[in-house]
Amino acid sequence: MGGILSDKRAQRAERAAQEKVKNDIRGLQNEMETCSRAYNLCAEHYGKWKFILFVLLLLVGGLSAGHKALGWKMPQTDDPKSTITFIVIFALGGAVFVIQQCYSRMSDAHEKHYKAEKNCQSIADRARYASDSNESSSSLRMRYDALLKDKGNSSDIRYKQWAYDEASKK
């Protein structure tokens, strides 16, 4: 009789331990889904800026390169108009350089946020699978610990707070 009762207690304890770990895993899953949405919003934001800078780069670069097509000549020391033209061309070249640097940074941020989104979504998917399984509590705990470790290595960039706040609303 004592063996049956202790067996039932052990089963109840195992089920309670499983449920606790599954709740932890579900919490991690929800957190990773929110982070994934936040990274997605950041990637979209940087993608829009990347497009705007690309168009701006084309326009300013076209103006800078088009000075010869417009018949502008190199500045002469006695002609103030040609000196102003030279200054404008030099400024356009500087603008092209600055815009290109900004474009590169936006492109890099876009790619890093997109990659972080995919990593977070992968962790969330694995957490969903783990929370639906009927494994032992110790096996689930090992999975949970592995997911936490992956969470720590999931990104080399941080999402913006406004994106997280927006993703939390959904």
Secondary structure by P-SEA (a helix, b strand, c coil): caaaaaaaaaaaaaaaaaaaaaaaaaaaaaaaaaaaaaaaaaaaaaaaaaaaaaaaaaaaaaaaaacccccccccccccaaaaaaaaaaaaaaaaaaaaaaaaaaaaaaaaaaaaaaaaaaaaaaaaaaaaaccccaaaaaaaaaaaaaaaaacccccccaaaaaaaaac
